[in-house]
Amino acid sequence: QVQLVESGGGLVQAGGSLRLSCAASGRTFPDYAMGWFRQAPGKEREFVAAVSWSGGSTYYLDSVKGRFTISRNNAKNTVYLQMNSLKPEDTAVYYCAAASVFTTGQTMAARGPAAMDYWGKGTLVTVSS
């Protein structure tokens, strides 16, 4: 079991930046590939970004490539999502999730939430125009 707690959400103007953090506790953090997902009002939860257990491999939703960066610090049991050049369409609840170490970013993108084993409760990001 692993417990995940997100932080760093808030209200930001279009073009601004936010950094989300996800603190993990429980089982050994490097045992998991990590992902960020988001869910906008009235929409399904969608994949945003993934990082491998080592941090050496990342994968992104096309619409956030070049604007968002996922990273992790295994010594601190934390995964981050740096979000720059934010747009109103990025407004959503952002969730951190953990999956088997063998789960690739491509799998997370293709299978969506079904690829993941553990979830945080989410943090709200609101981007005003």
DSSP file (Angstrom, degrees, kcal/mol; ACC not computed):
  #  RESIDUE AA STRUCTURE BP1 BP2  ACC     N-H-->O    O-->H-N    N-H-->O    O-->H-N    TCO  KAPPA ALPHA  PHI   PSI    X-CA   Y-CA   Z-CA
    1    1 A Q              0   0    0      0, 0.0    26,-2.3     0, 0.0     2,-0.4   0.000 360.0 360.0 360.0 144.5    0.0    0.0    0.0
    2    2 A V  E     -A   26   0A   0     24,-0.2     2,-0.4    96,-0.1    24,-0.2  -0.999 360.0-146.8-137.1 140.0    1.1    3.6   -0.6
    3    3 A Q  E     -A   25   0A   0     22,-3.1    22,-2.0    -2,-0.4     2,-0.4  -0.878  14.4-162.1-106.7 138.2   -0.6    6.7    0.5
    4    4 A L  E     -A   24   0A   0    115,-0.4     2,-0.4    -2,-0.4   117,-0.4  -0.968   8.8-175.0-126.1 133.5   -0.4    9.8   -1.7
    5    5 A V  E     -A   23   0A   0     18,-2.0    18,-2.6    -2,-0.4     2,-0.2  -0.971  11.5-155.7-132.0 118.1   -1.1   13.5   -0.8
    6    6 A E  E     +A   22   0A   0     -2,-0.4     2,-0.3    16,-0.2    16,-0.2  -0.564  17.7 166.6 -89.5 154.2   -1.1   16.2   -3.4
    7    7 A S  E     +A   21   0A   0     14,-2.2    14,-2.5    -2,-0.2   116,-0.1  -0.963  40.7  68.7-153.6 166.9   -0.4   19.9   -2.7
    8    8 A G        +     0   0    0     -2,-0.3    11,-0.3     1,-0.3    14,-0.0   0.375  60.5 133.9 104.4  -3.5    0.3   23.1   -4.6
    9    9 A G        +     0   0    0     12,-0.1     2,-0.3     9,-0.1    -1,-0.3  -0.199  22.3 120.1 -71.8 170.9   -2.9   23.8   -6.4
   10   10 A G  E     -d  125   0B   0    114,-0.8   116,-2.8   113,-0.1     2,-0.5  -0.987  60.6 -49.8 164.2-168.1   -4.5   27.2   -6.5
   11   11 A L  E     +d  126   0B   0     -2,-0.3     2,-0.3   114,-0.2   116,-0.2  -0.852  53.5 166.0-101.5 130.9   -5.8   30.0   -8.6
   12   12 A V  E     -d  127   0B   0    114,-2.6   116,-2.5    -2,-0.5     2,-0.1  -0.986  34.3-112.2-142.7 150.2   -3.5   31.5  -11.3
   13   13 A Q  E >   -d  128   0B   0     -2,-0.3     3,-2.2   114,-0.2    73,-0.2  -0.468  50.6 -82.1 -78.3 155.0   -3.9   33.8  -14.2
   14   14 A A  T 3  S+     0   0    0    114,-2.4    73,-0.2     1,-0.3    -1,-0.1  -0.299 120.3  29.8 -54.5 137.1   -3.4   32.5  -17.8
   15   15 A G  T 3  S+     0   0    0     71,-3.2    70,-0.6     1,-0.3    -1,-0.3   0.253  99.7 115.1  92.2 -11.3    0.3   32.4  -18.6
   16   16 A G    <   -     0   0    0     -3,-2.2    70,-2.3    70,-0.2     2,-0.3  -0.081  57.7-122.3 -83.5-174.6    1.3   31.8  -15.0
   17   17 A S        +     0   0    0     67,-0.2     2,-0.3    68,-0.2    67,-0.2  -0.925  21.0 179.1-132.3 153.0    2.9   28.8  -13.4
   18   18 A L  E     - B   0  83A   0     65,-2.2    65,-3.3    -2,-0.3     2,-0.5  -0.979  16.9-146.3-144.9 151.7    2.3   26.4  -10.5
   19   19 A R  E     - B   0  82A   0     -2,-0.3     2,-0.3   -11,-0.3    63,-0.2  -0.976  14.5-158.5-121.3 119.4    4.2   23.5   -9.1
   20   20 A L  E     - B   0  81A   0     61,-2.7    61,-2.3    -2,-0.5     2,-0.3  -0.712   6.6-162.0 -91.5 145.3    2.3   20.5   -7.8
   21   21 A S  E     -AB   7  80A   0    -14,-2.5   -14,-2.2    -2,-0.3     2,-0.4  -0.936   8.0-163.6-124.4 150.8    3.8   18.1   -5.3
   22   22 A C  E     -AB   6  79A   0     57,-1.9    57,-2.1    -2,-0.3     2,-0.5  -0.942   8.8-158.2-136.4 113.2    2.8   14.6   -4.3
   23   23 A A  E     -AB   5  78A   0    -18,-2.6   -18,-2.0    -2,-0.4     2,-0.4  -0.787  10.5-157.9 -94.6 130.8    4.2   13.1   -1.1
   24   24 A A  E     +A    4   0A   0     53,-2.9     2,-0.3    -2,-0.5   -20,-0.2  -0.833  13.8 173.8-110.3 145.0    4.1    9.3   -0.9
   25   25 A S  E     +A    3   0A   0    -22,-2.0   -22,-3.1    -2,-0.4     2,-0.6  -0.960  45.7  43.5-142.1 161.1    4.2    7.2    2.2
   26   26 A G  E    S+A    2   0A   0     -2,-0.3   -24,-0.2   -24,-0.2     3,-0.1  -0.930  97.6  32.6 110.9-123.9    3.9    3.5    2.9
   27   27 A R  S    S-     0   0    0    -26,-2.3   -24,-0.1    -2,-0.6     2,-0.1  -0.158 107.8 -63.6 -68.8 167.2    5.7    1.1    0.6
   28   28 A T    >   -     0   0    0      1,-0.1     3,-1.9     2,-0.1    -1,-0.2  -0.293  45.1-142.3 -58.4 121.6    9.1    1.9   -1.0
   29   29 A F  G >  S+     0   0    0      1,-0.3     3,-1.9    45,-0.2    -1,-0.1   0.859  96.0  60.4 -57.7 -42.8    8.6    4.8   -3.3
   30   30 A P  G 3  S+     0   0    0      0, 0.0    -1,-0.3     0, 0.0    -2,-0.1   0.591  87.7  77.7 -65.9  -5.4   10.9    3.6   -6.1
   31   31 A D  G <  S+     0   0    0     -3,-1.9    70,-0.9    22,-0.0     2,-0.4   0.558  92.1  66.6 -74.0  -6.2    8.7    0.5   -6.4
   32   32 A Y  E <  S-E  100   0B   0     -3,-1.9     2,-0.3    68,-0.2    68,-0.2  -0.917  70.3-140.1-125.3 141.2    6.2    2.6   -8.4
   33   33 A A  E     -E   99   0B   0     66,-1.8    66,-2.7    -2,-0.4     2,-0.3  -0.728  36.6-143.4 -80.2 146.7    5.9    4.4  -11.7
   34   34 A M  E     -EF  98  51B   0     17,-2.3    17,-2.7    -2,-0.3     2,-0.3  -0.873  20.1-178.4-121.8 148.6    4.1    7.6  -11.0
   35   35 A G  E     -EF  97  50B   0     62,-2.6    62,-2.5    -2,-0.3     2,-0.4  -0.969  20.3-140.4-141.1 157.2    1.6    9.6  -13.0
   36   36 A W  E     +EF  96  49B   0     13,-2.8    12,-2.5    -2,-0.3    13,-1.7  -0.971  24.5 177.5-114.2 135.1   -0.4   12.8  -12.9
   37   37 A F  E     -EF  95  47B   0     58,-2.8    58,-3.0    -2,-0.4     2,-0.3  -0.839   9.9-155.3-125.8 165.6   -4.0   12.8  -14.1
   38   38 A R  E     -EF  94  46B   0      8,-2.4     8,-3.3    -2,-0.3     2,-0.4  -0.989   6.8-159.9-143.6 155.0   -6.6   15.6  -14.2
   39   39 A Q  E     -E   93   0B   0     54,-2.2    54,-2.2    -2,-0.3     6,-0.2  -0.939   8.8-161.2-138.8 114.5  -10.4   15.8  -14.2
   40   40 A A    >   -     0   0    0      4,-0.4     3,-2.3    -2,-0.4    52,-0.1  -0.541  45.7 -74.5 -86.9 157.9  -12.2   18.9  -15.4
   41   41 A P  T 3  S+     0   0    0      0, 0.0    -1,-0.1     0, 0.0     3,-0.1  -0.286 119.0   5.1 -55.2 128.4  -15.9   19.5  -14.4
   42   42 A G  T 3  S+     0   0    0      1,-0.3     2,-0.3    -3,-0.1    -2,-0.0   0.523 113.6 101.3  77.2   5.2  -18.2   17.3  -16.4
   43   43 A K  S <  S-     0   0    0     -3,-2.3    -1,-0.3     1,-0.0     2,-0.1  -0.788  75.2-100.7-120.5 163.8  -15.3   15.4  -18.1
   44   44 A E        -     0   0    0     -2,-0.3    -4,-0.4     1,-0.1     2,-0.2  -0.419  47.3 -92.5 -77.2 156.9  -13.6   12.1  -17.6
   45   45 A R        -     0   0    0     -6,-0.2     2,-0.3    -2,-0.1    -6,-0.2  -0.518  50.9-164.0 -68.8 134.1  -10.3   11.8  -15.7
   46   46 A E  E     -F   38   0B   0     -8,-3.3    -8,-2.4    -2,-0.2     2,-0.1  -0.908  21.7-104.9-126.9 151.9   -7.4   12.0  -18.2
   47   47 A F  E     +F   37   0B   0     -2,-0.3   -10,-0.2   -10,-0.2     3,-0.1  -0.425  35.6 168.9 -67.6 142.7   -3.7   11.2  -18.2
   48   48 A V  E     -     0   0B   0    -12,-2.5    13,-2.6     1,-0.4     2,-0.3   0.670  57.9 -16.2-120.2 -51.6   -1.3   14.2  -18.1
   49   49 A A  E     -FG  36  60B   0    -13,-1.7   -13,-2.8    11,-0.2    -1,-0.4  -0.994  50.6-159.8-159.5 154.9    2.2   13.0  -17.4
   50   50 A A  E     -FG  35  59B   0      9,-2.3     9,-1.7    -2,-0.3     2,-0.4  -0.973   0.3-165.7-139.4 153.1    4.2   10.0  -16.2
   51   51 A V  E     -FG  34  58B   0    -17,-2.7   -17,-2.3    -2,-0.3     7,-0.2  -0.999  23.6-121.4-139.4 139.2    7.6    9.3  -14.8
   52   52 A S    >   -     0   0    0      5,-2.5     3,-0.8    -2,-0.4   -20,-0.1  -0.154  38.7 -94.4 -72.1 172.2    9.4    6.0  -14.5
   53   53 A W  T 3  S+     0   0    0     48,-0.4   -21,-0.1     1,-0.3    -1,-0.1   0.831 126.9  41.0 -58.7 -33.9   10.7    4.6  -11.1
   54   54 A S  T 3  S-     0   0    0     19,-0.0    -1,-0.3    20,-0.0    20,-0.1   0.630 108.5-120.0 -89.1 -14.4   14.1    6.1  -11.7
   55   55 A G  S <  S+     0   0    0     -3,-0.8    -2,-0.1     2,-0.2    17,-0.1   0.411  84.8 113.8  87.2  -1.8   13.0    9.4  -13.1
   56   56 A G        +     0   0    0      1,-0.1     2,-0.4    -5,-0.1    -3,-0.1   0.656  69.4  48.7 -80.1 -15.6   14.9    8.6  -16.3
   57   57 A S        +     0   0    0      2,-0.0    -5,-2.5     0, 0.0     2,-0.3  -0.989  63.5 177.2-129.8 132.9   11.8    8.3  -18.5
   58   58 A T  E     -G   51   0B   0     -2,-0.4     2,-0.3    -7,-0.2    -7,-0.2  -0.903   7.5-169.1-130.8 160.8    8.9   10.7  -18.9
   59   59 A Y  E     -G   50   0B   0     -9,-1.7    -9,-2.3    -2,-0.3     2,-0.3  -0.990   9.4-164.3-151.7 142.3    5.8   10.8  -21.1
   60   60 A Y  E     -G   49   0B   0     -2,-0.3   -11,-0.2   -11,-0.2     2,-0.2  -0.922  29.3-106.0-134.5 152.1    3.2   13.6  -21.6
   61   61 A L    >>  -     0   0    0    -13,-2.6     3,-1.9    -2,-0.3     4,-0.9  -0.545  43.7-119.4 -63.0 137.9   -0.2   14.3  -22.9
   62   62 A D  G >4 S+     0   0    0      1,-0.3     3,-0.8    -2,-0.2    -1,-0.1   0.863 109.5  58.9 -55.1 -39.1    0.3   16.1  -26.3
   63   63 A S  G 34 S+     0   0    0      1,-0.2    -1,-0.3     3,-0.0   -15,-0.0   0.609 110.4  42.0 -71.8  -9.9   -1.4   19.3  -25.1
   64   64 A V  G X> S+     0   0    0     -3,-1.9     4,-2.5   -16,-0.2     3,-2.3   0.472  81.5 123.4-112.1  -5.4    0.9   19.8  -22.2
   65   65 A K  T << S+     0   0    0     -4,-0.9     4,-0.1    -3,-0.8    -3,-0.0  -0.320  81.5  16.5 -58.5 135.2    4.2   18.9  -23.9
   66   66 A G  T 34 S+     0   0    0      2,-0.4    -1,-0.3     1,-0.1     3,-0.1   0.265 126.1  59.3  85.0 -12.9    6.7   21.8  -23.7
   67   67 A R  T <4 S+     0   0    0     -3,-2.3    17,-2.2     1,-0.2     2,-0.3   0.711  99.2  50.7-113.8 -35.8    4.7   23.4  -20.9
   68   68 A F  E  <  -C   83   0A   0     -4,-2.5    -2,-0.4    15,-0.2     2,-0.4  -0.805  59.7-167.0-108.1 147.0    4.6   20.8  -18.1
   69   69 A T  E     -C   82   0A   0     13,-2.4    13,-3.0    -2,-0.3     2,-0.4  -0.985   4.8-159.1-134.5 124.6    7.5   18.9  -16.6
   70   70 A I  E     +C   81   0A   0     -2,-0.4     2,-0.3    11,-0.2    11,-0.2  -0.813  22.4 157.7 -99.6 142.3    7.2   15.8  -14.3
   71   71 A S  E     -C   80   0A   0      9,-1.6     9,-3.2    -2,-0.4     2,-0.3  -0.957  21.7-150.0-152.8 168.3   10.0   14.8  -12.0
   72   72 A R  E     -C   79   0A   0     -2,-0.3     2,-0.5     7,-0.3     7,-0.2  -0.992  10.3-154.2-145.3 152.8   10.6   12.8   -8.9
   73   73 A N  E >>> -C   78   0A   0      5,-3.0     5,-1.8    -2,-0.3     3,-0.9  -0.919   9.2-171.6-125.2 101.3   12.9   12.8   -5.9
   74   74 A N  T 345S+     0   0    0     -2,-0.5     3,-0.4     1,-0.3   -45,-0.2   0.783  84.9  60.6 -68.2 -26.0   13.1    9.3   -4.5
   75   75 A A  T 345S+     0   0    0      1,-0.2    -1,-0.3    -3,-0.1   -46,-0.0   0.802 114.2  36.4 -68.5 -27.3   15.1   10.4   -1.5
   76   76 A K  T <45S-     0   0    0     -3,-0.9    -1,-0.2     2,-0.2    -2,-0.2   0.363 105.7-127.0-104.7   3.0   12.1   12.6   -0.5
   77   77 A N  T  <5 +     0   0    0     -4,-0.5   -53,-2.9    -3,-0.4     2,-0.4   0.902  67.7 129.3  53.0  44.5    9.4   10.2   -1.7
   78   78 A T  E   < -BC  23  73A   0     -5,-1.8    -5,-3.0   -55,-0.2     2,-0.4  -0.981  45.7-162.2-136.6 140.8    7.9   13.0   -3.8
   79   79 A V  E     -BC  22  72A   0    -57,-2.1   -57,-1.9    -2,-0.4     2,-0.3  -0.949  17.5-158.4-118.8 145.7    6.8   13.5   -7.4
   80   80 A Y  E     -BC  21  71A   0     -9,-3.2    -9,-1.6    -2,-0.4     2,-0.4  -0.833  16.1-159.8-123.1 156.0    6.3   17.0   -8.9
   81   81 A L  E     -BC  20  70A   0    -61,-2.3   -61,-2.7    -2,-0.3     2,-0.6  -0.875  11.5-162.2-135.3 105.2    4.5   18.6  -11.8
   82   82 A Q  E     -BC  19  69A   0    -13,-3.0   -13,-2.4    -2,-0.4     2,-0.6  -0.775  10.8-166.6 -85.7 122.3    5.8   21.9  -12.9
   83   83 A M  E     +BC  18  68A   0    -65,-3.3   -65,-2.2    -2,-0.6     2,-0.3  -0.947  10.6 173.6-118.8 116.0    3.2   23.7  -14.9
   84   84 A N        +     0   0    0    -17,-2.2   -67,-0.2    -2,-0.6   -68,-0.2  -0.740  59.8  23.6-115.1 164.5    4.1   26.7  -17.0
   85   85 A S  S    S-     0   0    0    -70,-0.6    -1,-0.2    -2,-0.3   -68,-0.2   0.899  84.8-160.3  49.0  47.9    2.2   28.8  -19.5
   86   86 A L        -     0   0    0    -70,-2.3   -71,-3.2    -3,-0.2   -70,-0.2  -0.256   7.6-158.1 -65.3 146.2   -1.0   27.7  -18.0
   87   87 A K    >   -     0   0    0    -73,-0.2     3,-2.4   -72,-0.1     4,-0.3  -0.850  31.3-110.6-120.5 155.4   -4.2   28.0  -20.0
   88   88 A P  G >  S+     0   0    0      0, 0.0     3,-1.8     0, 0.0    39,-0.3   0.844 117.3  63.7 -54.5 -32.8   -7.9   28.2  -18.8
   89   89 A E  G 3  S+     0   0    0      1,-0.3   -49,-0.0   -49,-0.0    -3,-0.0   0.578  89.1  68.9 -71.1  -7.3   -8.4   24.7  -20.4
   90   90 A D  G <  S+     0   0    0     -3,-2.4    -1,-0.3     2,-0.0     2,-0.2   0.518  71.0 121.6 -83.0  -5.9   -5.8   23.4  -17.8
   91   91 A T    <   +     0   0    0     -3,-1.8     2,-0.3    -4,-0.3    35,-0.2  -0.406  40.3 106.3 -61.6 125.5   -8.4   24.0  -15.1
   92   92 A A  E    S- H   0 125B   0     33,-2.0    33,-2.9    -2,-0.2     2,-0.6  -0.967  76.3 -79.7-178.6 169.6   -9.1   20.8  -13.3
   93   93 A V  E     -EH  39 124B   0    -54,-2.2   -54,-2.2    -2,-0.3     2,-0.5  -0.862  48.9-145.6 -86.8 127.4   -8.6   18.7  -10.2
   94   94 A Y  E     -EH  38 123B   0     29,-3.2    29,-2.0    -2,-0.6     2,-0.4  -0.842  14.3-163.8-102.4 130.3   -5.1   17.2  -10.5
   95   95 A Y  E     -E   37   0B   0    -58,-3.0   -58,-2.8    -2,-0.5     2,-0.4  -0.905  12.0-146.1-116.8 139.7   -4.5   13.7   -9.1
   96   96 A C  E     -E   36   0B   0     -2,-0.4    24,-2.3   -60,-0.2     2,-0.3  -0.817  26.2-179.2 -95.8 141.8   -1.3   11.9   -8.3
   97   97 A A  E     -EI  35 119B   0    -62,-2.5   -62,-2.6    -2,-0.4     2,-0.4  -0.989  18.4-144.7-145.9 153.8   -1.3    8.2   -8.9
   98   98 A A  E     +EI  34 118B   0     20,-2.1    19,-3.1    -2,-0.3    20,-1.9  -0.916  18.3 176.3-120.3 144.5    1.0    5.2   -8.5
   99   99 A A  E     -E   33   0B   0    -66,-2.7   -66,-1.8    -2,-0.4    17,-0.1  -0.890  44.1 -63.0-137.9 168.1    1.3    2.1  -10.6
  100  100 A S  E >   -E   32   0B   0     15,-0.3     3,-2.3    -2,-0.3   -67,-0.2  -0.156  51.2-113.4 -48.8 145.8    3.4   -1.0  -10.9
  101  101 A V  T 3  S+     0   0    0    -70,-0.9   -48,-0.4     1,-0.3    -1,-0.1   0.729 116.7  59.4 -57.1 -22.4    7.1   -0.2  -11.6
  102  102 A F  T 3  S+     0   0    0    -69,-0.1     2,-0.5   -50,-0.1    -1,-0.3   0.490  78.6 109.0 -86.9  -3.1    6.6   -2.0  -15.0
  103  103 A T    <   -     0   0    0     -3,-2.3     2,-0.1    12,-0.1    -4,-0.1  -0.624  58.5-151.6 -79.3 122.8    3.9    0.4  -16.1
  104  104 A T     >  -     0   0    0     -2,-0.5     4,-2.1     1,-0.1     5,-0.1  -0.440  25.6-112.8 -89.0 165.4    5.1    2.7  -18.9
  105  105 A G  H  > S+     0   0    0      1,-0.2     4,-2.5     2,-0.2     5,-0.2   0.876 118.7  57.5 -62.6 -36.9    3.8    6.2  -19.6
  106  106 A Q  H  > S+     0   0    0      1,-0.2     4,-2.2     2,-0.2    -1,-0.2   0.888 106.6  48.9 -61.2 -38.3    2.4    4.9  -22.9
  107  107 A T  H  > S+     0   0    0      2,-0.2     4,-3.0     1,-0.2     5,-0.4   0.908 109.6  51.2 -67.7 -42.3    0.3    2.4  -20.9
  108  108 A M  H  X S+     0   0    0     -4,-2.1     4,-1.9     1,-0.2     7,-0.2   0.919 112.5  46.8 -60.5 -42.7   -0.9    5.1  -18.5
  109  109 A A  H  < S+     0   0    0     -4,-2.5   -62,-0.2     2,-0.2    -2,-0.2   0.898 117.2  42.7 -66.0 -40.1   -2.0    7.2  -21.5
  110  110 A A  H  < S+     0   0    0     -4,-2.2    -2,-0.2    -5,-0.2    -1,-0.2   0.904 124.4  32.4 -75.6 -42.1   -3.7    4.3  -23.3
  111  111 A R  H >< S-     0   0    0     -4,-3.0     3,-1.1     1,-0.2    -3,-0.2   0.679  90.7-164.7 -91.6 -18.9   -5.5    2.7  -20.3
  112  112 A G  G ><  -     0   0    0     -4,-1.9     3,-2.4    -5,-0.4     4,-0.3  -0.366  64.8  -7.6  68.9-149.2   -6.1    5.9  -18.4
  113  113 A P  G >  S+     0   0    0      0, 0.0     3,-1.6     0, 0.0    -1,-0.2   0.753 126.0  71.2 -54.6 -26.7   -7.1    5.6  -14.7
  114  114 A A  G <  S+     0   0    0     -3,-1.1    -2,-0.2     1,-0.3    -6,-0.1   0.704  89.4  62.9 -65.0 -17.5   -7.4    1.8  -15.0
  115  115 A A  G <  S+     0   0    0     -3,-2.4   -15,-0.3    -7,-0.2    -1,-0.3   0.655  92.0  82.9 -78.3 -14.9   -3.6    1.6  -15.3
  116  116 A M    <   -     0   0    0     -3,-1.6   -17,-0.2    -4,-0.3     3,-0.1  -0.616  53.5-167.9-102.3 151.4   -3.1    2.9  -11.8
  117  117 A D  S    S+     0   0    0    -19,-3.1     2,-0.3     1,-0.3   -18,-0.2   0.764  72.5  30.6-103.8 -33.6   -3.2    1.2   -8.4
  118  118 A Y  E     -I   98   0B   0    -20,-1.9   -20,-2.1  -117,-0.1     2,-0.3  -0.962  64.0-166.0-134.6 148.5   -3.2    4.0   -5.9
  119  119 A W  E     -I   97   0B   0     -2,-0.3  -115,-0.4   -22,-0.2   -22,-0.2  -0.959  14.4-138.5-134.6 147.3   -4.6    7.6   -5.9
  120  120 A G        -     0   0    0    -24,-2.3  -115,-0.2    -2,-0.3     3,-0.1  -0.362  36.4-107.2 -86.3-178.9   -4.4   10.8   -4.0
  121  121 A K        -     0   0    0   -117,-0.4  -116,-0.1     1,-0.2   -26,-0.1   0.583  61.1-119.1 -89.7 -10.8   -7.4   12.9   -3.2
  122  122 A G        -     0   0    0    -26,-0.1     2,-0.4   -29,-0.0   -27,-0.2   0.030  12.6-118.7  97.4 157.9   -6.5   15.6   -5.7
  123  123 A T  E     - H   0  94B   0    -29,-2.0   -29,-3.2  -116,-0.1     2,-0.4  -0.998  27.8-120.4-137.9 136.0   -5.7   19.3   -5.7
  124  124 A L  E     - H   0  93B   0     -2,-0.4  -114,-0.8   -31,-0.2     2,-0.5  -0.605  22.7-170.6 -85.8 130.2   -7.6   22.0   -7.6
  125  125 A V  E     -dH  10  92B   0    -33,-2.9   -33,-2.0    -2,-0.4     2,-0.5  -0.982   4.4-174.6-116.6 123.3   -6.0   24.1  -10.2
  126  126 A T  E     -d   11   0B   0   -116,-2.8  -114,-2.6    -2,-0.5     2,-0.6  -0.977   5.4-166.6-121.5 124.2   -8.0   27.0  -11.6
  127  127 A V  E     -d   12   0B   0     -2,-0.5     2,-0.3   -39,-0.3  -114,-0.2  -0.939  10.6-153.9-113.0 117.0   -6.6   29.1  -14.4
  128  128 A S  E      d   13   0B   0   -116,-2.5  -114,-2.4    -2,-0.6    -2,-0.0  -0.630 360.0 360.0 -91.8 148.5   -8.4   32.4  -15.0
  129  129 A S              0   0    0     -2,-0.3    -1,-0.1  -116,-0.2  -116,-0.1   0.448 360.0 360.0 -89.9 360.0   -8.4   34.1  -18.4
